[in-house]
């Protein structure tokens, strides 16, 4: 499901109210590359660290670095 298909997410929330929904990392990365032309180097490194973090504290540390 693309992040631009808000109607699908809305309908799925009605049918499956207890389900968790997220955005696929690949789509998020493409959106970031499109919006921020300088999405490389340290920012990309922190982004990759945040998405692969096992602990919430580790994820938050990477996100704060971004």
N, C-alpha and C positions, 0 to 999 in steps of 0.2 A: 504494500500500500504506500503510495507516494505521500509525502507530507503536504502536498497541495490538494489532496482529496479529503477535505474536511467533512463532506457529507457522509462518506463511508465511515469515518471515525465516529461521527455523531450517531449513525444508525447502529453501529456495532456496540456502542455504549448503552444503547437502549436494550438491545437483544442480550448482550453479555455484560451486565452492570458491574460484575466483580472482576472482570478481566483487566489485566494491565496491558497498556499499549505503549510502544516506544517507536522511535525512528531508527531505521536501519543506518548503521554507521556509514556505509558507503554513500547513501543519499545525503547525510549530514555533511560529510567531507566535500562532496561535490558542491553543495550549496555554499559552504564556507569558501571554497576555491573561487566560485563564481562571484561572490560578494566581496571578498577580500583578496585582491590580486597578490598580496604579499604573504599568502598562506603557505609559508615554507620556513625552513630553518628552525629556530627555537620554538615558534608557535606550533608548528606541526609536530615537533618532538613532544611538547607538553600535551597536545591533543591526543597523540598516540598513547602516551603514558596514562592519561586519564581514562581512555576507553578500555585499556587493558588492566587497570587497577583492580586488585582483589579486595582490598579493604576500602571502606568509605573514607577513612582519613587519608589514605593514599590518593584516592580520586580527588578529594577536596584540595589537597596540596597541589596537584597538577593544575586543577582548574584555577586556583588562585594565581598560579604562575602565568597563566594565559592573560 
